[in-house]
Amino acid sequence: MDAELDHSYRYCEALARREAGNFYPAFRVLPKDQRRGMCALYAFMRIADDLSDEPGSVDDKRHGLVAWRVALRQALASRGTHPIHPALRHTVTAFAVPAEYLEAVIDGVEMDLTTLRYATFADLRLYCWRVASAVGLACIRLWGCRDEAAKEFAEHAGIAFQLTNILRDLKEDAARGRVYLPQEDLTRFGYDEDRLQRGVRDDAFRALMRFQIERARWHYQQAWPLAPLLARPGRAVFLLMARTYQALLDAIERRDFDVFSGRIRVGGWRKLMLAVGVLPVRMGLTR
């Protein structure tokens, strides 16, 4: 590996270590080449997401994402212009990751510039597919899975993870003027955006949250068949990521759906126990 490529991977790893609180511990379960590849993918997606969320006008953000898309295409065709590009190009080439998955992520974060509400879950599902399921489809390539059946399960996993993020981040998103919960669900349970903005946690909110959590859990259930289709390292990292995100759902429930008074996290000790729990899978001692 030449010095420039090694530097690029180190840059991506440093970014993932700093920003990927729930993901980076799972990356460490992987062999070095797969771990570095996951960091390169994460870095690309983190930067795209930051371009959408950074301060500035919608036009400035849109121009930033257009430039990031152009830079992606240039990076895959040659060497690129950003420190992550050599590692990203190497990862995409080495693991045959379809570029359309990376383009889909940019499509998804672009939606955040203009789509602040989702009328139905079908509308929200498209967003989840772009910003999360496409990531899952890229990840299974890194994990060496070429089974066509795996794609459907990876898509469900991405939707489950993103729904979990949405529930955890209700307060922060509302402060940005974004309400990801489908409007049809707010109407169904008699909860409105004014109460959401004020952090009102009444019976209607609890019923709404129970429904959303059950929906997320259904998608987790649809994703579980992915595990046996993966080689040991990929299976271990998938299980660790899924169990960590399910632990977030459990934490939301234990706090009586209070996502307003403080950010809900999986504690360091709990993350360690989850990581230890997948070691037998990683070592081939159990499935």
RABEL-V770148 format. One record per pair of residues at least 6 apart in sequence whose C-alpha atoms are under 8 Angstrom apart, sorted by sequence separation. I is the first residue (numbers start at 1). GAP is how many residues later the second one is. If there is no record, write none. Layout:
i->I gap->GAP
i->I gap->GAP
This chain:
i->29 gap->6
i->74 gap->6
i->75 gap->6
i->79 gap->6
i->80 gap->6
i->91 gap->6
i->92 gap->6
i->118 gap->6
i->140 gap->6
i->173 gap->6
i->186 gap->6
i->229 gap->6
i->252 gap->6
i->280 gap->6
i->281 gap->6
i->17 gap->7
i->28 gap->7
i->54 gap->7
i->79 gap->7
i->92 gap->7
i->173 gap->7
i->228 gap->7
i->252 gap->7
i->280 gap->7
i->16 gap->8
i->27 gap->8
i->72 gap->8
i->227 gap->8
i->52 gap->9
i->71 gap->9
i->170 gap->9
i->51 gap->10
i->52 gap->10
i->71 gap->10
i->75 gap->10
i->79 gap->10
i->27 gap->11
i->75 gap->11
i->227 gap->11
i->27 gap->12
i->76 gap->12
i->227 gap->12
i->252 gap->12
i->51 gap->13
i->52 gap->13
i->72 gap->13
i->75 gap->13
i->76 gap->13
i->191 gap->13
i->251 gap->13
i->51 gap->14
i->75 gap->14
i->137 gap->14
i->140 gap->14
i->166 gap->14
i->190 gap->14
i->191 gap->14
i->251 gap->14
i->166 gap->15
i->189 gap->15
i->251 gap->15
i->76 gap->16
i->111 gap->16
i->189 gap->16
i->248 gap->16
i->48 gap->17
i->137 gap->17
i->191 gap->17
i->248 gap->17
i->136 gap->18
i->137 gap->18
i->189 gap->18
i->248 gap->18
i->108 gap->19
i->136 gap->19
i->189 gap->19
i->247 gap->19
i->48 gap->20
i->108 gap->20
i->133 gap->21
i->134 gap->21
i->136 gap->21
i->20 gap->22
i->108 gap->22
i->109 gap->22
i->133 gap->22
i->136 gap->22
i->174 gap->22
i->175 gap->22
i->186 gap->22
i->220 gap->22
i->244 gap->22
i->13 gap->23
i->16 gap->23
i->107 gap->23
i->108 gap->23
i->132 gap->23
i->133 gap->23
i->135 gap->23
i->174 gap->23
i->185 gap->23
i->12 gap->24
i->15 gap->24
i->106 gap->24
i->107 gap->24
i->133 gap->24
i->134 gap->24
i->105 gap->25
i->106 gap->25
i->133 gap->25
i->171 gap->25
i->13 gap->26
i->16 gap->26
i->104 gap->26
i->105 gap->26
i->129 gap->26
i->132 gap->26
i->133 gap->26
i->171 gap->26
i->9 gap->27
i->12 gap->27
i->13 gap->27
i->16 gap->27
i->104 gap->27
i->105 gap->27
i->132 gap->27
i->244 gap->27
i->12 gap->28
i->15 gap->28
i->171 gap->28
i->101 gap->29
i->105 gap->29
i->129 gap->29
i->132 gap->29
i->217 gap->29
i->9 gap->30
i->12 gap->30
i->104 gap->30
i->105 gap->30
i->128 gap->30
i->129 gap->30
i->132 gap->30
i->244 gap->30
i->9 gap->31
i->12 gap->31
i->128 gap->31
i->131 gap->31
i->243 gap->31
i->102 gap->32
i->101 gap->33
i->102 gap->33
i->69 gap->34
i->101 gap->34
i->125 gap->34
i->128 gap->34
i->240 gap->34
i->128 gap->35
i->240 gap->35
i->101 gap->36
i->213 gap->36
i->69 gap->37
i->101 gap->37
i->240 gap->38
i->239 gap->39
i->44 gap->40
i->98 gap->40
i->43 gap->41
i->65 gap->41
i->97 gap->41
i->237 gap->41
i->167 gap->42
i->236 gap->42
i->236 gap->43
i->40 gap->44
i->44 gap->44
i->97 gap->44
i->65 gap->45
i->96 gap->45
i->97 gap->45
i->167 gap->45
i->236 gap->45
i->95 gap->46
i->235 gap->46
i->236 gap->46
i->40 gap->47
i->41 gap->47
i->95 gap->47
i->235 gap->47
i->40 gap->48
i->62 gap->48
i->209 gap->48
i->233 gap->48
i->95 gap->49
i->163 gap->49
i->164 gap->49
i->232 gap->49
i->233 gap->49
i->37 gap->50
i->41 gap->50
i->206 gap->50
i->232 gap->50
i->37 gap->51
i->40 gap->51
i->62 gap->51
i->206 gap->51
i->232 gap->51
i->61 gap->52
i->164 gap->52
i->232 gap->52
i->163 gap->53
i->37 gap->54
i->58 gap->55
i->161 gap->55
i->58 gap->56
i->124 gap->56
i->160 gap->56
i->201 gap->56
i->45 gap->57
i->48 gap->57
i->52 gap->57
i->124 gap->57
i->159 gap->57
i->160 gap->57
i->201 gap->57
i->48 gap->58
i->52 gap->58
i->124 gap->58
i->160 gap->59
i->228 gap->59
i->45 gap->60
i->49 gap->60
i->52 gap->60
i->159 gap->60
i->160 gap->60
i->48 gap->61
i->52 gap->61
i->116 gap->61
i->117 gap->61
i->118 gap->61
i->121 gap->61
i->199 gap->61
i->116 gap->62
i->117 gap->62
i->118 gap->62
i->120 gap->62
i->157 gap->62
i->116 gap->63
i->117 gap->63
i->118 gap->63
i->119 gap->63
i->120 gap->63
i->121 gap->63
i->156 gap->63
i->157 gap->63
i->116 gap->64
i->117 gap->64
i->118 gap->64
i->119 gap->64
i->120 gap->64
i->156 gap->64
i->117 gap->65
i->118 gap->65
i->119 gap->65
i->120 gap->65
i->157 gap->65
i->117 gap->66
i->156 gap->66
i->157 gap->66
i->156 gap->67
i->155 gap->68
i->153 gap->69
i->154 gap->69
i->153 gap->70
i->152 gap->71
i->153 gap->71
i->11 gap->72
i->12 gap->72
i->153 gap->72
i->154 gap->72
i->11 gap->73
i->153 gap->73
i->8 gap->75
i->9 gap->75
i->12 gap->75
i->150 gap->75
i->8 gap->76
i->150 gap->76
i->8 gap->77
i->9 gap->77
i->8 gap->78
i->9 gap->78
i->8 gap->79
i->150 gap->79
i->168 gap->80
i->5 gap->81
i->6 gap->81
i->161 gap->81
i->164 gap->81
i->4 gap->82
i->5 gap->82
i->147 gap->82
i->164 gap->82
i->145 gap->84
i->161 gap->84
i->164 gap->84
i->168 gap->84
i->145 gap->85
i->157 gap->85
i->164 gap->85
i->144 gap->86
i->145 gap->86
i->143 gap->87
i->144 gap->87
i->143 gap->88
i->171 gap->88
i->170 gap->89
i->171 gap->89
i->140 gap->90
i->143 gap->90
i->144 gap->90
i->169 gap->90
i->170 gap->90
i->143 gap->91
i->168 gap->91
i->167 gap->92
i->140 gap->94
i->169 gap->94
i->168 gap->95
i->168 gap->96
i->38 gap->101
i->38 gap->104
i->37 gap->105
i->34 gap->108
i->34 gap->109
i->31 gap->202
i->30 gap->203
i->29 gap->204
i->30 gap->204
i->29 gap->207
i->30 gap->207
i->29 gap->208
i->27 gap->210
i->26 gap->211
i->26 gap->212
i->26 gap->214
i->26 gap->215
i->23 gap->218
i->22 gap->219
i->22 gap->222
i->22 gap->223
i->26 gap->249
i->25 gap->250
i->29 gap->253
